[in-house]
Amino acid sequence: MSDKDNLDRALDIALEALERISHHEKECGKRWSEATIELRELKKATNDHSVRWEKLAWLVIGASLTCVVTIVSSVVF
């Protein structure tokens, strides 16, 4: 093989590598955007659930406080 053939072969390999890299970057970009969207949805769902649990916690605290006040007032009076 001559130097020109080796150079042409090296250029072909380099171009193929660049095409593969470009395809890989496009694929990773799509996956990254999907992951970002999924993380946003997960954050929203987590915030919604935390609001529900906070309401439930205040309900339990309020009910417990009412029970304690009722018991103490029945014992005192």
PyMOL Python script that loads the backbone (N, CA, C, O; Angstrom):
from pymol import cmd

cmd.read_pdbstr("""\
ATOM      1  N   MET A   1       0.836  -1.179   0.000  1.00  0.00           N
ATOM      2  CA  MET A   1       0.000   0.000   0.000  1.00  0.00           C
ATOM      3  C   MET A   1       0.881   1.243   0.000  1.00  0.00           C
ATOM      4  O   MET A   1       1.970   1.282   0.573  1.00  0.00           O
ATOM      5  N   SER A   2       0.369   2.215  -0.649  1.00  0.00           N
ATOM      6  CA  SER A   2       1.130   3.461  -0.703  1.00  0.00           C
ATOM      7  C   SER A   2       0.696   4.379   0.426  1.00  0.00           C
ATOM      8  O   SER A   2      -0.271   4.114   1.140  1.00  0.00           O
ATOM      9  N   ASP A   3       1.431   5.447   0.559  1.00  0.00           N
ATOM     10  CA  ASP A   3       1.104   6.426   1.599  1.00  0.00           C
ATOM     11  C   ASP A   3      -0.261   7.062   1.352  1.00  0.00           C
ATOM     12  O   ASP A   3      -0.994   7.366   2.292  1.00  0.00           O
ATOM     13  N   LYS A   4      -0.595   7.260   0.069  1.00  0.00           N
ATOM     14  CA  LYS A   4      -1.888   7.861  -0.255  1.00  0.00           C
ATOM     15  C   LYS A   4      -3.025   6.922   0.158  1.00  0.00           C
ATOM     16  O   LYS A   4      -4.038   7.377   0.690  1.00  0.00           O
ATOM     17  N   ASP A   5      -2.869   5.641  -0.077  1.00  0.00           N
ATOM     18  CA  ASP A   5      -3.891   4.670   0.321  1.00  0.00           C
ATOM     19  C   ASP A   5      -4.045   4.647   1.843  1.00  0.00           C
ATOM     20  O   ASP A   5      -5.158   4.594   2.366  1.00  0.00           O
ATOM     21  N   ASN A   6      -2.926   4.688   2.533  1.00  0.00           N
ATOM     22  CA  ASN A   6      -2.972   4.702   3.997  1.00  0.00           C
ATOM     23  C   ASN A   6      -3.655   5.980   4.509  1.00  0.00           C
ATOM     24  O   ASN A   6      -4.440   5.943   5.457  1.00  0.00           O
ATOM     25  N   LEU A   7      -3.345   7.091   3.871  1.00  0.00           N
ATOM     26  CA  LEU A   7      -3.952   8.357   4.263  1.00  0.00           C
ATOM     27  C   LEU A   7      -5.457   8.348   3.990  1.00  0.00           C
ATOM     28  O   LEU A   7      -6.244   8.798   4.822  1.00  0.00           O
ATOM     29  N   ASP A   8      -5.851   7.839   2.831  1.00  0.00           N
ATOM     30  CA  ASP A   8      -7.284   7.749   2.506  1.00  0.00           C
ATOM     31  C   ASP A   8      -8.011   6.841   3.490  1.00  0.00           C
ATOM     32  O   ASP A   8      -9.115   7.153   3.937  1.00  0.00           O
ATOM     33  N   ARG A   9      -7.393   5.732   3.816  1.00  0.00           N
ATOM     34  CA  ARG A   9      -8.002   4.791   4.766  1.00  0.00           C
ATOM     35  C   ARG A   9      -8.122   5.443   6.150  1.00  0.00           C
ATOM     36  O   ARG A   9      -9.142   5.294   6.822  1.00  0.00           O
ATOM     37  N   ALA A  10      -7.093   6.155   6.563  1.00  0.00           N
ATOM     38  CA  ALA A  10      -7.127   6.832   7.861  1.00  0.00           C
ATOM     39  C   ALA A  10      -8.215   7.906   7.875  1.00  0.00           C
ATOM     40  O   ALA A  10      -8.919   8.059   8.874  1.00  0.00           O
ATOM     41  N   LEU A  11      -8.356   8.639   6.792  1.00  0.00           N
ATOM     42  CA  LEU A  11      -9.399   9.662   6.707  1.00  0.00           C
ATOM     43  C   LEU A  11     -10.788   9.033   6.750  1.00  0.00           C
ATOM     44  O   LEU A  11     -11.690   9.556   7.404  1.00  0.00           O
ATOM     45  N   ASP A  12     -10.960   7.913   6.054  1.00  0.00           N
ATOM     46  CA  ASP A  12     -12.252   7.218   6.073  1.00  0.00           C
ATOM     47  C   ASP A  12     -12.598   6.744   7.486  1.00  0.00           C
ATOM     48  O   ASP A  12     -13.738   6.873   7.932  1.00  0.00           O
ATOM     49  N   ILE A  13     -11.622   6.206   8.168  1.00  0.00           N
ATOM     50  CA  ILE A  13     -11.837   5.740   9.543  1.00  0.00           C
ATOM     51  C   ILE A  13     -12.168   6.921  10.453  1.00  0.00           C
ATOM     52  O   ILE A  13     -13.052   6.824  11.303  1.00  0.00           O
ATOM     53  N   ALA A  14     -11.464   8.028  10.275  1.00  0.00           N
ATOM     54  CA  ALA A  14     -11.714   9.221  11.095  1.00  0.00           C
ATOM     55  C   ALA A  14     -13.111   9.781  10.828  1.00  0.00           C
ATOM     56  O   ALA A  14     -13.802  10.184  11.763  1.00  0.00           O
ATOM     57  N   LEU A  15     -13.531   9.810   9.563  1.00  0.00           N
ATOM     58  CA  LEU A  15     -14.869  10.300   9.242  1.00  0.00           C
ATOM     59  C   LEU A  15     -15.954   9.387   9.822  1.00  0.00           C
ATOM     60  O   LEU A  15     -16.972   9.861  10.326  1.00  0.00           O
ATOM     61  N   GLU A  16     -15.727   8.101   9.746  1.00  0.00           N
ATOM     62  CA  GLU A  16     -16.688   7.156  10.332  1.00  0.00           C
ATOM     63  C   GLU A  16     -16.769   7.345  11.852  1.00  0.00           C
ATOM     64  O   GLU A  16     -17.849   7.290  12.441  1.00  0.00           O
ATOM     65  N   ALA A  17     -15.616   7.567  12.467  1.00  0.00           N
ATOM     66  CA  ALA A  17     -15.600   7.801  13.917  1.00  0.00           C
ATOM     67  C   ALA A  17     -16.360   9.079  14.258  1.00  0.00           C
ATOM     68  O   ALA A  17     -17.113   9.108  15.231  1.00  0.00           O
ATOM     69  N   LEU A  18     -16.172  10.126  13.474  1.00  0.00           N
ATOM     70  CA  LEU A  18     -16.892  11.376  13.715  1.00  0.00           C
ATOM     71  C   LEU A  18     -18.403  11.193  13.550  1.00  0.00           C
ATOM     72  O   LEU A  18     -19.184  11.763  14.312  1.00  0.00           O
ATOM     73  N   GLU A  19     -18.811  10.407  12.564  1.00  0.00           N
ATOM     74  CA  GLU A  19     -20.237  10.127  12.373  1.00  0.00           C
ATOM     75  C   GLU A  19     -20.807   9.357  13.568  1.00  0.00           C
ATOM     76  O   GLU A  19     -21.902   9.650  14.047  1.00  0.00           O
ATOM     77  N   ARG A  20     -20.054   8.385  14.030  1.00  0.00           N
ATOM     78  CA  ARG A  20     -20.498   7.610  15.196  1.00  0.00           C
ATOM     79  C   ARG A  20     -20.589   8.495  16.445  1.00  0.00           C
ATOM     80  O   ARG A  20     -21.535   8.381  17.224  1.00  0.00           O
ATOM     81  N   ILE A  21     -19.621   9.356  16.626  1.00  0.00           N
ATOM     82  CA  ILE A  21     -19.634  10.277  17.769  1.00  0.00           C
ATOM     83  C   ILE A  21     -20.833  11.207  17.674  1.00  0.00           C
ATOM     84  O   ILE A  21     -21.509  11.452  18.673  1.00  0.00           O
ATOM     85  N   SER A  22     -21.103  11.725  16.482  1.00  0.00           N
ATOM     86  CA  SER A  22     -22.241  12.618  16.287  1.00  0.00           C
ATOM     87  C   SER A  22     -23.553  11.903  16.600  1.00  0.00           C
ATOM     88  O   SER A  22     -24.428  12.460  17.263  1.00  0.00           O
ATOM     89  N   HIS A  23     -23.682  10.678  16.124  1.00  0.00           N
ATOM     90  CA  HIS A  23     -24.892   9.889  16.405  1.00  0.00           C
ATOM     91  C   HIS A  23     -25.020   9.630  17.909  1.00  0.00           C
ATOM     92  O   HIS A  23     -26.110   9.730  18.472  1.00  0.00           O
ATOM     93  N   HIS A  24     -23.914   9.303  18.540  1.00  0.00           N
ATOM     94  CA  HIS A  24     -23.918   9.039  19.984  1.00  0.00           C
ATOM     95  C   HIS A  24     -24.330  10.291  20.770  1.00  0.00           C
ATOM     96  O   HIS A  24     -25.110  10.201  21.718  1.00  0.00           O
ATOM     97  N   GLU A  25     -23.812  11.442  20.378  1.00  0.00           N
ATOM     98  CA  GLU A  25     -24.153  12.688  21.064  1.00  0.00           C
ATOM     99  C   GLU A  25     -25.636  13.025  20.895  1.00  0.00           C
ATOM    100  O   GLU A  25     -26.266  13.506  21.838  1.00  0.00           O
ATOM    101  N   LYS A  26     -26.200  12.783  19.714  1.00  0.00           N
ATOM    102  CA  LYS A  26     -27.630  13.005  19.502  1.00  0.00           C
ATOM    103  C   LYS A  26     -28.447  12.088  20.411  1.00  0.00           C
ATOM    104  O   LYS A  26     -29.408  12.526  21.044  1.00  0.00           O
ATOM    105  N   GLU A  27     -28.064  10.829  20.469  1.00  0.00           N
ATOM    106  CA  GLU A  27     -28.768   9.853  21.311  1.00  0.00           C
ATOM    107  C   GLU A  27     -28.683  10.252  22.783  1.00  0.00           C
ATOM    108  O   GLU A  27     -29.685  10.197  23.497  1.00  0.00           O
ATOM    109  N   CYS A  28     -27.519  10.645  23.235  1.00  0.00           N
ATOM    110  CA  CYS A  28     -27.350  11.063  24.633  1.00  0.00           C
ATOM    111  C   CYS A  28     -28.139  12.333  24.921  1.00  0.00           C
ATOM    112  O   CYS A  28     -28.701  12.475  26.008  1.00  0.00           O
ATOM    113  N   GLY A  29     -28.190  13.246  23.981  1.00  0.00           N
ATOM    114  CA  GLY A  29     -28.969  14.469  24.149  1.00  0.00           C
ATOM    115  C   GLY A  29     -30.449  14.166  24.328  1.00  0.00           C
ATOM    116  O   GLY A  29     -31.110  14.770  25.172  1.00  0.00           O
ATOM    117  N   LYS A  30     -30.972  13.236  23.538  1.00  0.00           N
ATOM    118  CA  LYS A  30     -32.373  12.835  23.667  1.00  0.00           C
ATOM    119  C   LYS A  30     -32.628  12.207  25.030  1.00  0.00           C
ATOM    120  O   LYS A  30     -33.606  12.533  25.703  1.00  0.00           O
ATOM    121  N   ARG A  31     -31.744  11.311  25.427  1.00  0.00           N
ATOM    122  CA  ARG A  31     -31.905  10.647  26.725  1.00  0.00           C
ATOM    123  C   ARG A  31     -31.812  11.655  27.866  1.00  0.00           C
ATOM    124  O   ARG A  31     -32.561  11.562  28.838  1.00  0.00           O
ATOM    125  N   TRP A  32     -30.905  12.611  27.754  1.00  0.00           N
ATOM    126  CA  TRP A  32     -30.742  13.613  28.804  1.00  0.00           C
ATOM    127  C   TRP A  32     -31.995  14.471  28.925  1.00  0.00           C
ATOM    128  O   TRP A  32     -32.435  14.774  30.034  1.00  0.00           O
ATOM    129  N   SER A  33     -32.568  14.861  27.799  1.00  0.00           N
ATOM    130  CA  SER A  33     -33.785  15.670  27.856  1.00  0.00           C
ATOM    131  C   SER A  33     -34.938  14.867  28.449  1.00  0.00           C
ATOM    132  O   SER A  33     -35.739  15.414  29.207  1.00  0.00           O
ATOM    133  N   GLU A  34     -35.039  13.581  28.118  1.00  0.00           N
ATOM    134  CA  GLU A  34     -36.070  12.731  28.715  1.00  0.00           C
ATOM    135  C   GLU A  34     -35.865  12.609  30.224  1.00  0.00           C
ATOM    136  O   GLU A  34     -36.823  12.674  30.994  1.00  0.00           O
ATOM    137  N   ALA A  35     -34.631  12.436  30.633  1.00  0.00           N
ATOM    138  CA  ALA A  35     -34.332  12.322  32.066  1.00  0.00           C
ATOM    139  C   ALA A  35     -34.656  13.625  32.798  1.00  0.00           C
ATOM    140  O   ALA A  35     -35.171  13.597  33.917  1.00  0.00           O
ATOM    141  N   THR A  36     -34.359  14.759  32.175  1.00  0.00           N
ATOM    142  CA  THR A  36     -34.655  16.056  32.788  1.00  0.00           C
ATOM    143  C   THR A  36     -36.154  16.236  32.969  1.00  0.00           C
ATOM    144  O   THR A  36     -36.605  16.697  34.018  1.00  0.00           O
ATOM    145  N   ILE A  37     -36.923  15.877  31.957  1.00  0.00           N
ATOM    146  CA  ILE A  37     -38.385  15.966  32.044  1.00  0.00           C
ATOM    147  C   ILE A  37     -38.905  15.054  33.150  1.00  0.00           C
ATOM    148  O   ILE A  37     -39.764  15.449  33.938  1.00  0.00           O
ATOM    149  N   GLU A  38     -38.384  13.842  33.203  1.00  0.00           N
ATOM    150  CA  GLU A  38     -38.809  12.887  34.234  1.00  0.00           C
ATOM    151  C   GLU A  38     -38.476  13.408  35.628  1.00  0.00           C
ATOM    152  O   GLU A  38     -39.280  13.260  36.548  1.00  0.00           O
ATOM    153  N   LEU A  39     -37.318  14.009  35.795  1.00  0.00           N
ATOM    154  CA  LEU A  39     -36.946  14.568  37.095  1.00  0.00           C
ATOM    155  C   LEU A  39     -37.863  15.723  37.507  1.00  0.00           C
ATOM    156  O   LEU A  39     -38.207  15.850  38.682  1.00  0.00           O
ATOM    157  N   ARG A  40     -38.258  16.560  36.549  1.00  0.00           N
ATOM    158  CA  ARG A  40     -39.191  17.646  36.855  1.00  0.00           C
ATOM    159  C   ARG A  40     -40.532  17.088  37.319  1.00  0.00           C
ATOM    160  O   ARG A  40     -41.113  17.574  38.289  1.00  0.00           O
ATOM    161  N   GLU A  41     -41.021  16.058  36.614  1.00  0.00           N
ATOM    162  CA  GLU A  41     -42.295  15.445  36.993  1.00  0.00           C
ATOM    163  C   GLU A  41     -42.192  14.784  38.363  1.00  0.00           C
ATOM    164  O   GLU A  41     -43.128  14.845  39.160  1.00  0.00           O
ATOM    165  N   LEU A  42     -41.060  14.157  38.631  1.00  0.00           N
ATOM    166  CA  LEU A  42     -40.851  13.522  39.929  1.00  0.00           C
ATOM    167  C   LEU A  42     -40.806  14.560  41.046  1.00  0.00           C
ATOM    168  O   LEU A  42     -41.348  14.330  42.128  1.00  0.00           O
ATOM    169  N   LYS A  43     -40.174  15.685  40.795  1.00  0.00           N
ATOM    170  CA  LYS A  43     -40.118  16.759  41.791  1.00  0.00           C
ATOM    171  C   LYS A  43     -41.516  17.290  42.089  1.00  0.00           C
ATOM    172  O   LYS A  43     -41.863  17.524  43.246  1.00  0.00           O
ATOM    173  N   LYS A  44     -42.318  17.480  41.037  1.00  0.00           N
ATOM    174  CA  LYS A  44     -43.686  17.977  41.218  1.00  0.00           C
ATOM    175  C   LYS A  44     -44.513  16.968  42.019  1.00  0.00           C
ATOM    176  O   LYS A  44     -45.247  17.352  42.930  1.00  0.00           O
ATOM    177  N   ALA A  45     -44.398  15.689  41.685  1.00  0.00           N
ATOM    178  CA  ALA A  45     -45.146  14.659  42.408  1.00  0.00           C
ATOM    179  C   ALA A  45     -44.713  14.591  43.870  1.00  0.00           C
ATOM    180  O   ALA A  45     -45.548  14.420  44.759  1.00  0.00           O
ATOM    181  N   THR A  46     -43.415  14.724  44.118  1.00  0.00           N
ATOM    182  CA  THR A  46     -42.908  14.696  45.498  1.00  0.00           C
ATOM    183  C   THR A  46     -43.441  15.888  46.290  1.00  0.00           C
ATOM    184  O   THR A  46     -43.832  15.742  47.448  1.00  0.00           O
ATOM    185  N   ASN A  47     -43.456  17.059  45.670  1.00  0.00           N
ATOM    186  CA  ASN A  47     -43.999  18.237  46.355  1.00  0.00           C
ATOM    187  C   ASN A  47     -45.481  18.078  46.651  1.00  0.00           C
ATOM    188  O   ASN A  47     -45.942  18.452  47.730  1.00  0.00           O
ATOM    189  N   ASP A  48     -46.232  17.525  45.703  1.00  0.00           N
ATOM    190  CA  ASP A  48     -47.660  17.290  45.931  1.00  0.00           C
ATOM    191  C   ASP A  48     -47.886  16.324  47.091  1.00  0.00           C
ATOM    192  O   ASP A  48     -48.757  16.549  47.931  1.00  0.00           O
ATOM    193  N   HIS A  49     -47.101  15.253  47.133  1.00  0.00           N
ATOM    194  CA  HIS A  49     -47.241  14.274  48.218  1.00  0.00           C
ATOM    195  C   HIS A  49     -46.832  14.874  49.560  1.00  0.00           C
ATOM    196  O   HIS A  49     -47.445  14.572  50.584  1.00  0.00           O
ATOM    197  N   SER A  50     -45.816  15.708  49.564  1.00  0.00           N
ATOM    198  CA  SER A  50     -45.379  16.297  50.831  1.00  0.00           C
ATOM    199  C   SER A  50     -46.446  17.217  51.402  1.00  0.00           C
ATOM    200  O   SER A  50     -46.607  17.300  52.619  1.00  0.00           O
ATOM    201  N   VAL A  51     -47.174  17.908  50.536  1.00  0.00           N
ATOM    202  CA  VAL A  51     -48.267  18.772  51.002  1.00  0.00           C
ATOM    203  C   VAL A  51     -49.347  17.914  51.652  1.00  0.00           C
ATOM    204  O   VAL A  51     -49.882  18.276  52.700  1.00  0.00           O
ATOM    205  N   ARG A  52     -49.667  16.781  51.036  1.00  0.00           N
ATOM    206  CA  ARG A  52     -50.679  15.885  51.611  1.00  0.00           C
ATOM    207  C   ARG A  52     -50.244  15.358  52.968  1.00  0.00           C
ATOM    208  O   ARG A  52     -51.041  15.329  53.906  1.00  0.00           O
ATOM    209  N   TRP A  53     -48.986  14.941  53.083  1.00  0.00           N
ATOM    210  CA  TRP A  53     -48.502  14.403  54.353  1.00  0.00           C
ATOM    211  C   TRP A  53     -48.464  15.477  55.429  1.00  0.00           C
ATOM    212  O   TRP A  53     -48.711  15.198  56.602  1.00  0.00           O
ATOM    213  N   GLU A  54     -48.154  16.710  55.027  1.00  0.00           N
ATOM    214  CA  GLU A  54     -48.138  17.798  56.001  1.00  0.00           C
ATOM    215  C   GLU A  54     -49.547  18.048  56.536  1.00  0.00           C
ATOM    216  O   GLU A  54     -49.727  18.262  57.735  1.00  0.00           O
ATOM    217  N   LYS A  55     -50.541  18.023  55.658  1.00  0.00           N
ATOM    218  CA  LYS A  55     -51.931  18.184  56.106  1.00  0.00           C
ATOM    219  C   LYS A  55     -52.323  17.066  57.068  1.00  0.00           C
ATOM    220  O   LYS A  55     -52.965  17.314  58.088  1.00  0.00           O
ATOM    221  N   LEU A  56     -51.934  15.835  56.739  1.00  0.00           N
ATOM    222  CA  LEU A  56     -52.245  14.706  57.608  1.00  0.00           C
ATOM    223  C   LEU A  56     -51.551  14.855  58.961  1.00  0.00           C
ATOM    224  O   LEU A  56     -52.140  14.558  60.000  1.00  0.00           O
ATOM    225  N   ALA A  57     -50.312  15.311  58.948  1.00  0.00           N
ATOM    226  CA  ALA A  57     -49.588  15.491  60.205  1.00  0.00           C
ATOM    227  C   ALA A  57     -50.285  16.532  61.076  1.00  0.00           C
ATOM    228  O   ALA A  57     -50.422  16.331  62.283  1.00  0.00           O
ATOM    229  N   TRP A  58     -50.730  17.645  60.481  1.00  0.00           N
ATOM    230  CA  TRP A  58     -51.433  18.656  61.268  1.00  0.00           C
ATOM    231  C   TRP A  58     -52.760  18.122  61.792  1.00  0.00           C
ATOM    232  O   TRP A  58     -53.176  18.487  62.892  1.00  0.00           O
ATOM    233  N   LEU A  59     -53.426  17.272  61.036  1.00  0.00           N
ATOM    234  CA  LEU A  59     -54.666  16.658  61.494  1.00  0.00           C
ATOM    235  C   LEU A  59     -54.416  15.770  62.707  1.00  0.00           C
ATOM    236  O   LEU A  59     -55.169  15.816  63.680  1.00  0.00           O
ATOM    237  N   VAL A  60     -53.361  14.962  62.650  1.00  0.00           N
ATOM    238  CA  VAL A  60     -53.012  14.080  63.772  1.00  0.00           C
ATOM    239  C   VAL A  60     -52.619  14.905  64.997  1.00  0.00           C
ATOM    240  O   VAL A  60     -53.031  14.590  66.114  1.00  0.00           O
ATOM    241  N   ILE A  61     -51.831  15.949  64.796  1.00  0.00           N
ATOM    242  CA  ILE A  61     -51.424  16.810  65.916  1.00  0.00           C
ATOM    243  C   ILE A  61     -52.648  17.489  66.530  1.00  0.00           C
ATOM    244  O   ILE A  61     -52.787  17.530  67.753  1.00  0.00           O
ATOM    245  N   GLY A  62     -53.523  18.016  65.697  1.00  0.00           N
ATOM    246  CA  GLY A  62     -54.726  18.669  66.194  1.00  0.00           C
ATOM    247  C   GLY A  62     -55.623  17.717  66.969  1.00  0.00           C
ATOM    248  O   GLY A  62     -56.142  18.068  68.029  1.00  0.00           O
ATOM    249  N   ALA A  63     -55.809  16.500  66.433  1.00  0.00           N
ATOM    250  CA  ALA A  63     -56.644  15.514  67.116  1.00  0.00           C
ATOM    251  C   ALA A  63     -56.006  15.100  68.440  1.00  0.00           C
ATOM    252  O   ALA A  63     -56.701  14.964  69.447  1.00  0.00           O
ATOM    253  N   SER A  64     -54.712  14.902  68.444  1.00  0.00           N
ATOM    254  CA  SER A  64     -54.020  14.517  69.683  1.00  0.00           C
ATOM    255  C   SER A  64     -54.121  15.629  70.721  1.00  0.00           C
ATOM    256  O   SER A  64     -54.373  15.357  71.895  1.00  0.00           O
ATOM    257  N   LEU A  65     -53.933  16.849  70.312  1.00  0.00           N
ATOM    258  CA  LEU A  65     -54.024  17.992  71.232  1.00  0.00           C
ATOM    259  C   LEU A  65     -55.438  18.112  71.798  1.00  0.00           C
ATOM    260  O   LEU A  65     -55.611  18.390  72.984  1.00  0.00           O
ATOM    261  N   THR A  66     -56.437  17.905  70.962  1.00  0.00           N
ATOM    262  CA  THR A  66     -57.828  17.946  71.422  1.00  0.00           C
ATOM    263  C   THR A  66     -58.088  16.858  72.454  1.00  0.00           C
ATOM    264  O   THR A  66     -58.754  17.099  73.461  1.00  0.00           O
ATOM    265  N   CYS A  67     -57.561  15.658  72.206  1.00  0.00           N
ATOM    266  CA  CYS A  67     -57.721  14.556  73.160  1.00  0.00           C
ATOM    267  C   CYS A  67     -57.051  14.883  74.493  1.00  0.00           C
ATOM    268  O   CYS A  67     -57.626  14.643  75.554  1.00  0.00           O
ATOM    269  N   VAL A  68     -55.855  15.420  74.439  1.00  0.00           N
ATOM    270  CA  VAL A  68     -55.122  15.754  75.656  1.00  0.00           C
ATOM    271  C   VAL A  68     -55.868  16.827  76.441  1.00  0.00           C
ATOM    272  O   VAL A  68     -56.009  16.720  77.660  1.00  0.00           O
ATOM    273  N   VAL A  69     -56.340  17.850  75.757  1.00  0.00           N
ATOM    274  CA  VAL A  69     -57.073  18.918  76.441  1.00  0.00           C
ATOM    275  C   VAL A  69     -58.365  18.371  77.067  1.00  0.00           C
ATOM    276  O   VAL A  69     -58.729  18.750  78.180  1.00  0.00           O
ATOM    277  N   THR A  70     -59.042  17.493  76.355  1.00  0.00           N
ATOM    278  CA  THR A  70     -60.271  16.897  76.881  1.00  0.00           C
ATOM    279  C   THR A  70     -59.980  16.072  78.132  1.00  0.00           C
ATOM    280  O   THR A  70     -60.691  16.186  79.130  1.00  0.00           O
ATOM    281  N   ILE A  71     -58.953  15.253  78.083  1.00  0.00           N
ATOM    282  CA  ILE A  71     -58.603  14.407  79.223  1.00  0.00           C
ATOM    283  C   ILE A  71     -58.178  15.265  80.412  1.00  0.00           C
ATOM    284  O   ILE A  71     -58.618  15.025  81.537  1.00  0.00           O
ATOM    285  N   VAL A  72     -57.331  16.258  80.174  1.00  0.00           N
ATOM    286  CA  VAL A  72     -56.867  17.116  81.267  1.00  0.00           C
ATOM    287  C   VAL A  72     -58.040  17.893  81.866  1.00  0.00           C
ATOM    288  O   VAL A  72     -58.131  18.013  83.087  1.00  0.00           O
ATOM    289  N   SER A  73     -58.920  18.411  81.048  1.00  0.00           N
ATOM    290  CA  SER A  73     -60.045  19.184  81.582  1.00  0.00           C
ATOM    291  C   SER A  73     -61.028  18.290  82.350  1.00  0.00           C
ATOM    292  O   SER A  73     -61.654  18.750  83.305  1.00  0.00           O
ATOM    293  N   SER A  74     -61.170  17.032  81.951  1.00  0.00           N
ATOM    294  CA  SER A  74     -62.067  16.131  82.688  1.00  0.00           C
ATOM    295  C   SER A  74     -61.438  15.735  84.037  1.00  0.00           C
ATOM    296  O   SER A  74     -62.155  15.514  85.013  1.00  0.00           O
ATOM    297  N   VAL A  75     -60.127  15.649  84.088  1.00  0.00           N
ATOM    298  CA  VAL A  75     -59.460  15.305  85.335  1.00  0.00           C
ATOM    299  C   VAL A  75     -59.456  16.498  86.288  1.00  0.00           C
ATOM    300  O   VAL A  75     -59.675  16.326  87.487  1.00  0.00           O
ATOM    301  N   VAL A  76     -59.216  17.676  85.786  1.00  0.00           N
ATOM    302  CA  VAL A  76     -59.107  18.881  86.598  1.00  0.00           C
ATOM    303  C   VAL A  76     -60.486  19.305  87.083  1.00  0.00           C
ATOM    304  O   VAL A  76     -60.630  19.666  88.251  1.00  0.00           O
ATOM    305  N   PHE A  77     -61.489  19.274  86.243  1.00  0.00           N
ATOM    306  CA  PHE A  77     -62.810  19.769  86.618  1.00  0.00           C
ATOM    307  C   PHE A  77     -63.665  18.631  86.990  1.00  0.00           C
ATOM    308  O   PHE A  77     -64.829  18.822  87.341  1.00  0.00           O
TER     309      PHE A  77
END
""", "prot")
cmd.dss("prot")
cmd.show_as("cartoon", "prot")
cmd.util.cbc("prot")
cmd.orient("prot")
